[in-house]
Amino acid sequence: MRRKEINIFACYCVFLFLNTFHHDVTGDESAKSFLKRENSLVKPYTDDRWEFSGSTIVTNSYVRLTPDQRSMQGAIWNNIPCPLTDWELHVHFRVHGAGSELFGDGLVIWYTKNRLESGPVFGSKDYFVGLAIFLDTYANQNGPHNHGHPYISAMINNGSLHYDHDRDGTHTELNGCEAQLRGVKHETFVAIRYERNKLTVSTDILGKNTWRPCFSVDGVRLPSGYFFGASAATGDLTDNHDIISMKLYDIGVVRAEGEDVASYNDQPSADFFAPPRDHVQDPKVYTKLTGLKIAMYIILAVVGVTVCVAVGYVVYTRTHEGARQRFY
């Protein structure tokens, strides 16, 4: 083998080695992190360690959980339980559709004890056990809260809590942030990091290849051995919900002997939940819905006046015809 070919081969080997390790985690231990391939979803999506359900369509470029059509539900789930006590998950996704002001409903990134169970929570099970990260794009806000949409939030559940769509889950959320993640031209990512009982969610949705903090919550207990997945749903409002990749990283945290670590048999828990908040309507949605209501009222008024005039004319005509007949 010639020297040039040897150098090329050596560079290729180094590239493969380095590619195994992750250099862009959101914490401080990036040098120790590496990709857990058995828990990661990457192109060309031929890995039998991921299972699909519902309206999910697999292409060469993305996994589409729902098409831009009404009443769709789709999901993907890893069938290998996560062995890590500390980890970071990067999700490369895209949410887009024909709607310019009204769209929905959204997608969820799951880390739960059970998997492949369809239900009313964005296509997956209510009263789940584990963690849900909601990417809620439904523009017509429900319930009491004071944030705009799209909105990213987290929920910890031990199987006893109900996700209330009528209040957008605000009474059970840990924390959240507004995130303009829908309909953009550049790539969009969310990072979910669980390290020493702290949950941190970051986003890269501005096209700058930089993580920006969304929220952090201490006092979160998540057992290892759960499953990662993603699901999405549409209702009367619709969108395409696409997953391009889901990459799980071992962030190399070494726990001290006796340090608090949740075991598989422990219940997921959190020390803090965000308090309920007053409802403030999204300005664009308010304007849109108000315009629709005004138009509807005008149409009903015109129809009502027309009916009244027509009935009055018929009554008037018949009355005068009767009077003329009596006169002759």
C-alpha positions in Angstrom: 0.0 0.0 0.0 1.4 3.4 -1.0 2.1 6.0 1.7 -0.7 8.3 0.5 -3.3 5.5 0.7 -2.0 4.6 4.2 -2.4 8.2 5.3 -5.9 8.4 3.9 -6.8 5.1 5.6 -5.3 6.3 8.9 -7.3 9.6 8.8 -10.5 7.6 8.1 -9.9 5.4 11.1 -9.3 8.4 13.3 -12.5 10.0 12.0 -14.5 6.9 12.8 -13.0 6.8 16.3 -13.7 10.5 17.0 -17.2 10.2 15.6 -18.0 7.7 18.3 -17.5 10.4 20.9 -19.7 13.5 21.2 -18.2 17.0 21.3 -21.3 19.1 21.6 -23.1 18.0 24.8 -24.7 20.8 26.9 -22.8 20.1 30.1 -19.2 20.2 31.2 -18.2 16.6 30.7 -18.1 16.5 26.9 -14.7 14.8 26.8 -16.2 11.7 28.5 -19.4 11.4 26.5 -20.1 8.9 23.8 -22.9 7.7 21.7 -25.1 4.8 22.8 -25.9 3.4 19.4 -28.3 0.7 20.6 -30.5 3.5 22.0 -30.1 5.9 19.1 -32.2 6.4 15.9 -30.2 7.5 12.8 -30.5 7.2 9.1 -31.2 5.0 7.2 -33.6 3.8 9.9 -33.1 0.1 9.2 -32.3 -0.7 12.9 -34.8 -3.3 14.2 -34.2 -1.9 17.7 -36.8 0.8 16.9 -40.5 0.0 16.4 -43.2 2.2 14.7 -46.9 2.5 15.1 -50.0 4.4 14.0 -49.6 6.8 11.1 -45.8 6.7 11.1 -44.1 6.7 7.7 -40.4 5.9 7.4 -38.5 7.5 4.5 -34.8 7.8 3.7 -34.5 11.3 5.2 -36.9 11.3 8.1 -39.5 9.4 10.2 -42.9 11.2 9.8 -45.0 10.6 12.9 -48.0 12.3 11.4 -48.8 13.8 7.9 -50.4 17.2 7.6 -53.9 15.6 7.9 -56.6 15.5 10.5 -56.9 12.9 13.3 -53.6 11.3 12.9 -51.4 9.6 15.6 -48.0 8.0 15.2 -45.1 6.9 17.4 -41.6 5.4 17.4 -40.1 3.5 20.3 -36.7 2.0 21.1 -37.0 -1.6 22.3 -33.7 -1.5 24.2 -34.0 -0.1 27.8 -31.7 2.7 28.7 -28.9 1.3 31.1 -27.6 4.8 32.1 -28.2 6.7 35.3 -27.0 9.9 33.7 -27.5 10.7 30.0 -28.2 13.3 27.3 -30.6 12.8 24.4 -30.4 15.0 21.3 -33.5 15.0 19.0 -33.3 16.4 15.5 -36.8 17.1 14.4 -39.0 19.2 12.1 -42.5 20.5 12.5 -44.1 22.1 9.5 -47.3 22.2 7.4 -49.7 24.2 5.3 -51.2 26.2 8.1 -49.9 29.7 8.6 -51.7 30.7 11.8 -53.7 27.6 13.0 -51.9 24.3 13.3 -51.3 21.5 15.8 -51.1 19.5 17.9 -47.5 18.8 18.6 -45.1 16.0 19.5 -43.7 14.4 22.7 -40.3 12.9 23.5 -40.8 10.1 26.0 -38.7 8.3 28.6 -41.1 5.8 30.2 -41.4 2.4 31.8 -43.8 1.1 29.1 -43.7 1.7 25.4 -45.9 1.3 22.3 -49.1 2.2 24.1 -51.3 4.5 22.1 -53.5 7.0 23.8 -54.9 10.6 24.0 -51.6 12.3 25.0 -50.2 13.4 21.6 -50.7 9.8 20.4 -49.5 8.0 23.5 -50.7 6.8 26.9 -52.1 8.9 29.6 -51.2 8.1 33.3 -47.7 7.1 32.1 -44.7 6.3 34.3 -41.7 8.3 33.5 -40.8 11.6 31.7 -42.5 13.5 28.9 -41.1 16.5 27.1 -43.9 18.2 25.3 -43.4 20.3 22.1 -46.8 21.8 22.0 -47.6 23.7 18.8 -51.4 24.0 19.2 -52.0 27.6 18.5 -55.5 27.8 20.0 -54.4 27.8 23.7 -56.4 25.9 26.3 -56.7 26.5 30.0 -55.0 28.9 32.4 -51.4 30.0 31.5 -49.6 33.0 30.4 -47.2 31.8 27.7 -47.4 31.7 23.9 -47.0 28.8 21.6 -45.1 26.8 20.5 -44.2 25.8 24.0 -41.8 23.2 25.4 -42.5 21.7 28.8 -41.7 18.7 31.0 -43.8 16.4 33.1 -42.9 13.6 35.5 -45.5 11.0 36.2 -45.7 8.0 38.5 -48.8 6.7 36.8 -51.2 8.7 39.0 -51.3 12.0 37.1 -53.6 12.9 34.2 -52.3 15.1 31.4 -55.1 17.7 31.0 -55.4 18.9 27.4 -58.0 21.4 28.4 -55.3 23.2 30.4 -52.4 22.2 28.2 -50.9 20.3 31.1 -49.9 23.5 33.0 -51.1 22.1 36.4 -48.6 19.1 36.2 -45.6 20.6 34.4 -42.2 21.0 36.0 -41.2 24.0 33.9 -41.3 25.2 30.3 -40.3 27.8 27.8 -41.6 29.4 24.6 -39.8 28.1 21.5 -40.4 29.2 17.9 -39.6 25.7 16.5 -42.3 25.3 13.9 -42.1 26.1 10.2 -38.5 27.3 10.1 -36.1 26.7 7.1 -33.1 25.6 9.2 -32.5 22.5 11.3 -34.1 22.3 14.7 -32.9 20.4 17.8 -33.8 19.8 21.4 -31.4 18.4 24.0 -32.7 16.6 27.2 -30.0 16.1 29.8 -30.5 14.2 33.1 -27.5 14.5 35.4 -27.4 13.9 39.2 -31.1 14.4 39.6 -31.2 17.5 37.5 -33.2 17.8 34.3 -32.1 20.3 31.8 -33.7 21.1 28.4 -31.9 23.1 25.8 -32.8 24.1 22.2 -31.0 24.8 19.0 -33.8 26.3 16.9 -32.3 29.5 15.6 -30.0 28.0 13.0 -26.8 29.1 14.9 -25.5 25.7 15.9 -25.6 26.8 19.5 -27.5 25.4 22.5 -29.7 27.8 24.3 -31.2 27.0 27.7 -34.9 26.4 27.9 -35.2 25.4 31.6 -33.6 23.3 34.4 -35.2 21.6 37.3 -33.5 20.1 40.3 -34.9 17.3 42.5 -35.9 15.0 39.6 -35.6 11.2 40.1 -35.6 9.0 37.0 -34.8 5.3 37.2 -32.7 3.6 34.6 -34.1 0.8 32.5 -36.9 2.9 30.8 -37.5 3.3 27.1 -37.1 6.3 24.8 -39.7 7.1 22.2 -41.5 9.9 20.4 -45.1 10.4 19.4 -47.3 13.0 17.7 -50.9 13.7 17.0 -53.2 16.0 15.0 -56.8 16.9 15.5 -58.9 19.4 13.6 -55.6 21.3 13.2 -52.7 19.6 11.5 -49.0 19.5 10.8 -46.2 17.2 9.6 -44.2 16.0 12.6 -40.9 14.6 11.5 -38.0 13.0 13.5 -34.7 13.0 11.7 -32.6 11.5 14.5 -32.6 10.7 18.2 -29.1 10.3 19.7 -28.5 9.1 23.2 -25.1 10.0 24.9 -23.5 8.5 28.0 -22.2 11.7 29.6 -19.6 9.9 31.7 -20.9 10.8 35.2 -19.2 8.7 37.9 -21.6 8.4 40.9 -20.0 8.3 44.3 -20.7 5.3 46.5 -23.9 5.8 48.4 -25.0 8.7 46.2 -28.7 9.0 45.6 -29.5 7.0 42.4 -33.1 6.0 41.5 -33.4 2.2 40.9 -35.7 0.6 38.4 -38.2 -0.2 41.1 -38.4 3.4 42.3 -41.1 5.7 41.2 -40.2 8.7 39.0 -40.6 11.9 41.1 -39.9 15.6 41.2 -39.7 18.0 44.1 -41.2 20.9 42.3 -44.1 21.6 40.0 -44.8 25.0 38.4 -47.9 26.7 39.9 -51.0 27.2 37.7 -51.1 30.6 35.9 -53.6 33.0 34.4 -54.6 32.5 30.8 -53.3 35.0 28.2 -54.4 34.4 24.6 -51.8 34.3 21.9 -52.3 37.7 20.0 -52.3 36.2 16.5 -54.8 33.5 17.6 -57.0 36.0 19.4 -57.1 38.2 16.2 -57.8 35.3 14.0 -60.6 33.8 16.1 -62.1 37.2 16.8 -62.3 37.8 13.0 -63.9 34.5 12.4 -66.5 35.2 15.2 -67.3 38.6 13.8 -67.7 37.2 10.3 -70.0 34.5 11.6 -72.1 37.0 13.5 -72.4 39.2 10.4 -73.5 36.2 8.3 -76.0 35.1 11.0 -77.4 38.6 11.2 -77.8 38.9 7.4 -79.5 35.5 7.3 -81.8 36.5 10.2 -82.8 39.8 8.6 -83.4 38.1 5.3 -85.6 35.4 6.9 -87.6 38.1 8.8 -88.1 40.2 5.7 -89.3 37.1 3.7 -91.7 36.0 6.4 -93.0 39.5 6.8 -93.6 39.8 3.1 -95.5 36.5 2.9 -97.7 37.4 5.9 -98.3 40.9 4.4 -99.2 39.5 1.0 -101.6 36.9 2.3 -103.3 39.4 4.7 -104.0 41.8 1.8 -105.1 39.1 -0.5 -107.6 38.0 2.1 -108.9 41.5 2.6 -109.4 42.0 -1.1 -111.3 38.7 -1.4 -113.7 39.8 1.5 -114.2 43.2 -0.2 -115.4 41.6 -3.5 
